[in-house]
Amino acid sequence: MGKEFKILAIDGGGIKGLYSACILKHLEERHGDCHLADYFDLICGTSTGGLIALALSLRKKAGEIADFYAKKGEEIFPYVNRRARAYAFIRQTFWFGKYSDVALRKSLEAFLGADTQMQNAKTLLCIPSFNLTLGEPIVFKNPHGDYFRDANLKMVDVALATSAAPTYFPMAELDYPKLKGLFIDGGVWANNPTLCGVLEALEHFVGEGKEFSSYNILSISVNTVKWLENENQ
Protein backbone atom coordinates (compact mmCIF):
# COMPACT_ATOMS: atom_id res chain seq x y z
CA MET A 1 0.00 0.00 0.00
CA GLY A 2 1.36 3.43 -0.99
CA LYS A 3 1.51 6.70 0.89
CA GLU A 4 -1.71 8.39 1.96
CA PHE A 5 -2.32 12.11 1.38
CA LYS A 6 -4.08 13.54 4.44
CA ILE A 7 -6.49 16.47 4.11
CA LEU A 8 -8.17 18.52 6.83
CA ALA A 9 -11.25 20.48 5.68
CA ILE A 10 -12.95 23.06 7.93
CA ASP A 11 -16.34 24.59 7.11
CA GLY A 12 -17.46 28.18 7.50
CA GLY A 13 -19.90 29.33 10.16
CA GLY A 14 -18.87 32.66 11.70
CA ILE A 15 -18.40 32.67 15.47
CA LYS A 16 -19.36 28.99 15.45
CA GLY A 17 -15.78 28.42 14.37
CA LEU A 18 -15.22 28.16 18.12
CA TYR A 19 -16.91 24.75 17.91
CA SER A 20 -14.54 23.59 15.17
CA ALA A 21 -11.53 24.90 17.10
CA CYS A 22 -12.66 23.02 20.22
CA ILE A 23 -13.01 19.78 18.25
CA LEU A 24 -9.47 20.23 16.96
CA LYS A 25 -8.27 21.06 20.47
CA HIS A 26 -9.77 17.78 21.68
CA LEU A 27 -7.89 15.88 18.95
CA GLU A 28 -4.63 17.54 19.94
CA GLU A 29 -5.15 16.68 23.59
CA ARG A 30 -5.88 13.04 22.74
CA HIS A 31 -2.56 12.74 20.93
CA GLY A 32 -0.38 14.55 23.42
CA ASP A 33 1.63 17.69 22.85
CA CYS A 34 1.32 17.92 19.07
CA HIS A 35 0.66 20.38 16.26
CA LEU A 36 -2.14 19.33 13.92
CA ALA A 37 -0.30 20.83 10.94
CA ASP A 38 2.27 18.05 11.35
CA TYR A 39 -0.41 15.39 10.75
CA PHE A 40 -1.94 16.76 7.53
CA ASP A 41 -0.47 17.39 4.09
CA LEU A 42 -3.16 19.92 3.12
CA ILE A 43 -5.50 22.09 5.19
CA CYS A 44 -8.58 23.60 3.54
CA GLY A 45 -10.81 26.18 5.17
CA THR A 46 -13.65 28.45 4.13
CA SER A 47 -14.63 31.68 5.91
CA THR A 48 -14.11 31.12 9.64
CA GLY A 49 -12.64 27.74 8.68
CA GLY A 50 -10.14 29.63 6.56
CA LEU A 51 -9.04 31.64 9.59
CA ILE A 52 -8.51 28.39 11.50
CA ALA A 53 -6.65 26.81 8.56
CA LEU A 54 -4.29 29.79 8.28
CA ALA A 55 -3.54 29.70 12.00
CA LEU A 56 -2.93 25.94 11.97
CA SER A 57 -0.56 26.33 9.00
CA LEU A 58 1.59 28.57 11.24
CA ARG A 59 1.72 25.69 13.74
CA LYS A 60 -0.50 27.44 16.26
CA LYS A 61 -2.15 25.03 18.66
CA ALA A 62 -5.89 24.49 18.33
CA GLY A 63 -6.22 25.54 21.96
CA GLU A 64 -4.73 28.95 21.06
CA ILE A 65 -7.27 29.28 18.25
CA ALA A 66 -10.17 28.38 20.53
CA ASP A 67 -8.97 31.00 23.01
CA PHE A 68 -8.79 33.55 20.18
CA TYR A 69 -12.48 32.99 19.35
CA ALA A 70 -13.51 33.05 23.00
CA LYS A 71 -11.64 36.28 23.77
CA LYS A 72 -12.12 38.21 20.52
CA GLY A 73 -15.58 37.03 19.47
CA GLU A 74 -17.42 39.77 21.32
CA GLU A 75 -15.21 42.45 19.77
CA ILE A 76 -15.68 41.11 16.25
CA PHE A 77 -19.42 40.42 16.65
CA PRO A 78 -20.48 43.05 19.21
CA TYR A 79 -23.84 42.65 20.93
CA VAL A 80 -24.65 45.98 22.51
CA ASN A 81 -27.71 48.12 23.30
CA ARG A 82 -30.94 48.26 21.33
CA ARG A 83 -30.06 51.50 19.54
CA ALA A 84 -26.73 50.10 18.34
CA ARG A 85 -28.43 46.90 17.17
CA ALA A 86 -30.94 48.99 15.21
CA TYR A 87 -28.07 50.87 13.55
CA ALA A 88 -26.37 47.55 12.75
CA PHE A 89 -29.60 46.35 11.09
CA ILE A 90 -29.71 49.48 8.94
CA ARG A 91 -26.05 48.99 7.98
CA GLN A 92 -26.79 45.38 7.08
CA THR A 93 -29.80 46.29 4.95
CA PHE A 94 -28.65 49.39 3.11
CA TRP A 95 -24.90 49.84 3.51
CA PHE A 96 -21.64 47.90 3.78
CA GLY A 97 -22.57 45.21 6.30
CA LYS A 98 -23.86 44.57 9.77
CA TYR A 99 -20.38 44.59 11.30
CA SER A 100 -17.23 46.56 10.61
CA ASP A 101 -14.14 44.53 9.75
CA VAL A 102 -11.83 46.88 11.69
CA ALA A 103 -11.86 44.78 14.87
CA LEU A 104 -11.47 41.57 12.85
CA ARG A 105 -8.45 42.93 10.96
CA LYS A 106 -6.82 44.23 14.13
CA SER A 107 -7.36 40.89 15.92
CA LEU A 108 -6.03 38.88 12.98
CA GLU A 109 -2.95 41.06 12.64
CA ALA A 110 -2.13 40.42 16.28
CA PHE A 111 -2.83 36.69 16.03
CA LEU A 112 -1.39 35.79 12.60
CA GLY A 113 1.13 38.59 12.26
CA ALA A 114 0.47 41.74 10.25
CA ASP A 115 3.14 40.93 7.65
CA THR A 116 2.89 37.12 7.58
CA GLN A 117 2.58 35.90 4.00
CA MET A 118 1.10 32.78 2.42
CA GLN A 119 4.60 31.54 1.66
CA ASN A 120 5.23 31.38 5.43
CA ALA A 121 2.71 28.53 5.87
CA LYS A 122 4.19 25.28 7.14
CA THR A 123 1.68 23.10 5.30
CA LEU A 124 -0.27 23.25 2.04
CA LEU A 125 -3.39 25.45 2.05
CA CYS A 126 -6.59 25.87 0.02
CA ILE A 127 -8.69 28.88 1.07
CA PRO A 128 -11.81 29.53 -1.08
CA SER A 129 -13.14 33.03 -1.75
CA PHE A 130 -15.11 34.72 -4.53
CA ASN A 131 -13.70 37.45 -6.79
CA LEU A 132 -16.66 39.79 -7.15
CA THR A 133 -14.79 42.01 -9.62
CA LEU A 134 -14.36 39.15 -12.09
CA GLY A 135 -17.46 37.24 -11.01
CA GLU A 136 -15.62 33.96 -10.43
CA PRO A 137 -14.54 31.71 -7.56
CA ILE A 138 -10.95 31.68 -6.42
CA VAL A 139 -8.86 29.46 -4.16
CA PHE A 140 -5.89 31.00 -2.37
CA LYS A 141 -2.91 28.65 -2.07
CA ASN A 142 0.62 28.83 -0.79
CA PRO A 143 3.48 28.10 -3.23
CA HIS A 144 3.97 24.53 -4.44
CA GLY A 145 5.28 23.09 -7.67
CA ASP A 146 5.10 25.84 -10.28
CA TYR A 147 2.33 27.75 -8.44
CA PHE A 148 3.50 31.06 -6.94
CA ARG A 149 0.67 33.57 -7.55
CA ASP A 150 -0.32 33.93 -3.89
CA ALA A 151 3.14 33.67 -2.33
CA ASN A 152 3.36 37.31 -1.25
CA LEU A 153 -0.28 37.74 -0.18
CA LYS A 154 -0.60 38.66 3.47
CA MET A 155 -2.48 36.02 5.44
CA VAL A 156 -4.63 38.71 7.06
CA ASP A 157 -5.84 39.85 3.62
CA VAL A 158 -6.61 36.25 2.63
CA ALA A 159 -8.47 35.76 5.92
CA LEU A 160 -10.61 38.85 5.31
CA ALA A 161 -11.28 37.81 1.71
CA THR A 162 -12.53 34.34 2.64
CA SER A 163 -14.67 35.60 5.54
CA ALA A 164 -16.29 38.73 4.00
CA ALA A 165 -19.81 37.34 4.38
CA PRO A 166 -22.30 39.41 2.33
CA THR A 167 -24.48 41.69 4.50
CA TYR A 168 -22.35 40.86 7.57
CA PHE A 169 -18.90 42.23 6.66
CA PRO A 170 -17.78 44.68 3.95
CA MET A 171 -16.11 43.33 0.82
CA ALA A 172 -12.38 42.75 1.10
CA GLU A 173 -10.22 44.64 -1.38
CA LEU A 174 -6.92 43.14 -2.52
CA ASP A 175 -4.38 45.20 -4.44
CA TYR A 176 -1.38 43.05 -5.33
CA PRO A 177 0.57 43.02 -8.61
CA LYS A 178 -0.81 39.58 -9.52
CA LEU A 179 -4.21 39.82 -7.86
CA LYS A 180 -6.58 42.78 -7.60
CA GLY A 181 -10.29 43.19 -6.95
CA LEU A 182 -13.11 42.94 -4.45
CA PHE A 183 -13.64 39.61 -2.70
CA ILE A 184 -16.43 38.08 -0.64
CA ASP A 185 -16.91 35.01 1.53
CA GLY A 186 -15.89 31.69 -0.01
CA GLY A 187 -19.03 30.22 1.52
CA VAL A 188 -21.07 31.56 -1.41
CA TRP A 189 -19.75 28.63 -3.45
CA ALA A 190 -17.72 26.31 -1.18
CA ASN A 191 -18.83 26.54 2.44
CA ASN A 192 -17.53 22.99 2.78
CA PRO A 193 -14.08 23.08 1.12
CA THR A 194 -13.66 19.30 0.95
CA LEU A 195 -13.99 19.13 -2.84
CA CYS A 196 -11.36 21.87 -3.21
CA GLY A 197 -8.97 19.69 -1.26
CA VAL A 198 -9.79 16.56 -3.26
CA LEU A 199 -9.28 18.34 -6.60
CA GLU A 200 -5.98 19.82 -5.42
CA ALA A 201 -4.80 16.42 -4.24
CA LEU A 202 -5.74 14.61 -7.44
CA GLU A 203 -4.25 17.29 -9.68
CA HIS A 204 -0.87 17.52 -7.99
CA PHE A 205 -0.20 14.80 -5.45
CA VAL A 206 -2.35 11.65 -5.68
CA GLY A 207 -2.54 9.13 -8.47
CA GLU A 208 -0.43 7.09 -10.85
CA GLY A 209 3.13 8.34 -11.10
CA LYS A 210 2.67 10.73 -8.16
CA GLU A 211 4.01 10.63 -4.63
CA PHE A 212 0.75 9.48 -3.00
CA SER A 213 -1.52 6.60 -3.96
CA SER A 214 -4.63 7.51 -1.91
CA TYR A 215 -6.17 10.29 0.12
CA ASN A 216 -7.95 10.52 3.45
CA ILE A 217 -10.05 13.49 4.57
CA LEU A 218 -11.13 14.71 7.98
CA SER A 219 -14.02 17.11 7.38
CA ILE A 220 -15.06 19.28 10.32
CA SER A 221 -18.18 21.45 10.21
CA VAL A 222 -19.97 23.37 12.93
CA ASN A 223 -22.46 20.51 13.20
CA THR A 224 -20.62 17.26 12.56
CA VAL A 225 -17.33 15.52 11.89
CA LYS A 226 -16.92 13.14 8.99
CA TRP A 227 -14.18 10.85 7.75
CA LEU A 228 -14.02 10.47 3.97
CA GLU A 229 -11.74 7.85 2.51
CA ASN A 230 -10.58 6.81 -0.93
CA GLU A 231 -8.32 3.80 -0.97
CA ASN A 232 -7.97 3.26 -4.70
CA GLN A 233 -6.90 6.60 -6.20
C-alpha positions as CSV (number, residue, x, y, z in Angstrom):
1,M,0.0,0.0,0.0
2,G,1.4,3.4,-1.0
3,K,1.5,6.7,0.9
4,E,-1.7,8.4,2.0
5,F,-2.3,12.1,1.4
6,K,-4.1,13.5,4.4
7,I,-6.5,16.5,4.1
8,L,-8.2,18.5,6.8
9,A,-11.3,20.5,5.7
10,I,-12.9,23.1,7.9
11,D,-16.3,24.6,7.1
12,G,-17.5,28.2,7.5
13,G,-19.9,29.3,10.2
14,G,-18.9,32.7,11.7
15,I,-18.4,32.7,15.5
16,K,-19.4,29.0,15.5
17,G,-15.8,28.4,14.4
18,L,-15.2,28.2,18.1
19,Y,-16.9,24.7,17.9
20,S,-14.5,23.6,15.2
21,A,-11.5,24.9,17.1
22,C,-12.7,23.0,20.2
23,I,-13.0,19.8,18.3
24,L,-9.5,20.2,17.0
25,K,-8.3,21.1,20.5
26,H,-9.8,17.8,21.7
27,L,-7.9,15.9,19.0
28,E,-4.6,17.5,19.9
29,E,-5.1,16.7,23.6
30,R,-5.9,13.0,22.7
31,H,-2.6,12.7,20.9
32,G,-0.4,14.5,23.4
33,D,1.6,17.7,22.9
34,C,1.3,17.9,19.1
35,H,0.7,20.4,16.3
36,L,-2.1,19.3,13.9
37,A,-0.3,20.8,10.9
38,D,2.3,18.1,11.3
39,Y,-0.4,15.4,10.8
40,F,-1.9,16.8,7.5
41,D,-0.5,17.4,4.1
42,L,-3.2,19.9,3.1
43,I,-5.5,22.1,5.2
44,C,-8.6,23.6,3.5
45,G,-10.8,26.2,5.2
46,T,-13.7,28.5,4.1
47,S,-14.6,31.7,5.9
48,T,-14.1,31.1,9.6
49,G,-12.6,27.7,8.7
50,G,-10.1,29.6,6.6
51,L,-9.0,31.6,9.6
52,I,-8.5,28.4,11.5
53,A,-6.7,26.8,8.6
54,L,-4.3,29.8,8.3
55,A,-3.5,29.7,12.0
56,L,-2.9,25.9,12.0
57,S,-0.6,26.3,9.0
58,L,1.6,28.6,11.2
59,R,1.7,25.7,13.7
60,K,-0.5,27.4,16.3
61,K,-2.1,25.0,18.7
62,A,-5.9,24.5,18.3
63,G,-6.2,25.5,22.0
64,E,-4.7,28.9,21.1
65,I,-7.3,29.3,18.2
66,A,-10.2,28.4,20.5
67,D,-9.0,31.0,23.0
68,F,-8.8,33.6,20.2
69,Y,-12.5,33.0,19.4
70,A,-13.5,33.0,23.0
71,K,-11.6,36.3,23.8
72,K,-12.1,38.2,20.5
73,G,-15.6,37.0,19.5
74,E,-17.4,39.8,21.3
75,E,-15.2,42.4,19.8
76,I,-15.7,41.1,16.3
77,F,-19.4,40.4,16.7
78,P,-20.5,43.0,19.2
79,Y,-23.8,42.7,20.9
80,V,-24.7,46.0,22.5
81,N,-27.7,48.1,23.3
82,R,-30.9,48.3,21.3
83,R,-30.1,51.5,19.5
84,A,-26.7,50.1,18.3
85,R,-28.4,46.9,17.2
86,A,-30.9,49.0,15.2
87,Y,-28.1,50.9,13.6
88,A,-26.4,47.5,12.7
89,F,-29.6,46.3,11.1
90,I,-29.7,49.5,8.9
91,R,-26.1,49.0,8.0
92,Q,-26.8,45.4,7.1
93,T,-29.8,46.3,4.9
94,F,-28.6,49.4,3.1
95,W,-24.9,49.8,3.5
96,F,-21.6,47.9,3.8
97,G,-22.6,45.2,6.3
98,K,-23.9,44.6,9.8
99,Y,-20.4,44.6,11.3
100,S,-17.2,46.6,10.6
101,D,-14.1,44.5,9.7
102,V,-11.8,46.9,11.7
103,A,-11.9,44.8,14.9
104,L,-11.5,41.6,12.8
105,R,-8.5,42.9,11.0
106,K,-6.8,44.2,14.1
107,S,-7.4,40.9,15.9
108,L,-6.0,38.9,13.0
109,E,-2.9,41.1,12.6
110,A,-2.1,40.4,16.3
111,F,-2.8,36.7,16.0
112,L,-1.4,35.8,12.6
113,G,1.1,38.6,12.3
114,A,0.5,41.7,10.3
115,D,3.1,40.9,7.6
116,T,2.9,37.1,7.6
117,Q,2.6,35.9,4.0
118,M,1.1,32.8,2.4
119,Q,4.6,31.5,1.7
120,N,5.2,31.4,5.4
121,A,2.7,28.5,5.9
122,K,4.2,25.3,7.1
123,T,1.7,23.1,5.3
124,L,-0.3,23.3,2.0
125,L,-3.4,25.4,2.1
126,C,-6.6,25.9,0.0
127,I,-8.7,28.9,1.1
128,P,-11.8,29.5,-1.1
129,S,-13.1,33.0,-1.7
130,F,-15.1,34.7,-4.5
131,N,-13.7,37.4,-6.8
132,L,-16.7,39.8,-7.2
133,T,-14.8,42.0,-9.6
134,L,-14.4,39.2,-12.1
135,G,-17.5,37.2,-11.0
136,E,-15.6,34.0,-10.4
137,P,-14.5,31.7,-7.6
138,I,-10.9,31.7,-6.4
139,V,-8.9,29.5,-4.2
140,F,-5.9,31.0,-2.4
141,K,-2.9,28.7,-2.1
142,N,0.6,28.8,-0.8
143,P,3.5,28.1,-3.2
144,H,4.0,24.5,-4.4
145,G,5.3,23.1,-7.7
146,D,5.1,25.8,-10.3
147,Y,2.3,27.8,-8.4
148,F,3.5,31.1,-6.9
149,R,0.7,33.6,-7.5
150,D,-0.3,33.9,-3.9
151,A,3.1,33.7,-2.3
152,N,3.4,37.3,-1.2
153,L,-0.3,37.7,-0.2
154,K,-0.6,38.7,3.5
155,M,-2.5,36.0,5.4
156,V,-4.6,38.7,7.1
157,D,-5.8,39.9,3.6
158,V,-6.6,36.3,2.6
159,A,-8.5,35.8,5.9
160,L,-10.6,38.9,5.3
161,A,-11.3,37.8,1.7
162,T,-12.5,34.3,2.6
163,S,-14.7,35.6,5.5
164,A,-16.3,38.7,4.0
165,A,-19.8,37.3,4.4
166,P,-22.3,39.4,2.3
167,T,-24.5,41.7,4.5
168,Y,-22.3,40.9,7.6
169,F,-18.9,42.2,6.7
170,P,-17.8,44.7,4.0
171,M,-16.1,43.3,0.8
172,A,-12.4,42.8,1.1
173,E,-10.2,44.6,-1.4
174,L,-6.9,43.1,-2.5
175,D,-4.4,45.2,-4.4
176,Y,-1.4,43.1,-5.3
177,P,0.6,43.0,-8.6
178,K,-0.8,39.6,-9.5
179,L,-4.2,39.8,-7.9
180,K,-6.6,42.8,-7.6
181,G,-10.3,43.2,-6.9
182,L,-13.1,42.9,-4.5
183,F,-13.6,39.6,-2.7
184,I,-16.4,38.1,-0.6
185,D,-16.9,35.0,1.5
186,G,-15.9,31.7,0.0
187,G,-19.0,30.2,1.5
188,V,-21.1,31.6,-1.4
189,W,-19.7,28.6,-3.4
190,A,-17.7,26.3,-1.2
191,N,-18.8,26.5,2.4
192,N,-17.5,23.0,2.8
193,P,-14.1,23.1,1.1
194,T,-13.7,19.3,1.0
195,L,-14.0,19.1,-2.8
196,C,-11.4,21.9,-3.2
197,G,-9.0,19.7,-1.3
198,V,-9.8,16.6,-3.3
199,L,-9.3,18.3,-6.6
200,E,-6.0,19.8,-5.4
201,A,-4.8,16.4,-4.2
202,L,-5.7,14.6,-7.4
203,E,-4.2,17.3,-9.7
204,H,-0.9,17.5,-8.0
205,F,-0.2,14.8,-5.4
206,V,-2.4,11.7,-5.7
207,G,-2.5,9.1,-8.5
208,E,-0.4,7.1,-10.9
209,G,3.1,8.3,-11.1
210,K,2.7,10.7,-8.2
211,E,4.0,10.6,-4.6
212,F,0.7,9.5,-3.0
213,S,-1.5,6.6,-4.0
214,S,-4.6,7.5,-1.9
215,Y,-6.2,10.3,0.1
216,N,-7.9,10.5,3.4
217,I,-10.1,13.5,4.6
218,L,-11.1,14.7,8.0
219,S,-14.0,17.1,7.4
220,I,-15.1,19.3,10.3
221,S,-18.2,21.4,10.2
222,V,-20.0,23.4,12.9
223,N,-22.5,20.5,13.2
224,T,-20.6,17.3,12.6
225,V,-17.3,15.5,11.9
226,K,-16.9,13.1,9.0
227,W,-14.2,10.9,7.8
228,L,-14.0,10.5,4.0
229,E,-11.7,7.9,2.5
230,N,-10.6,6.8,-0.9
231,E,-8.3,3.8,-1.0
232,N,-8.0,3.3,-4.7
233,Q,-6.9,6.6,-6.2
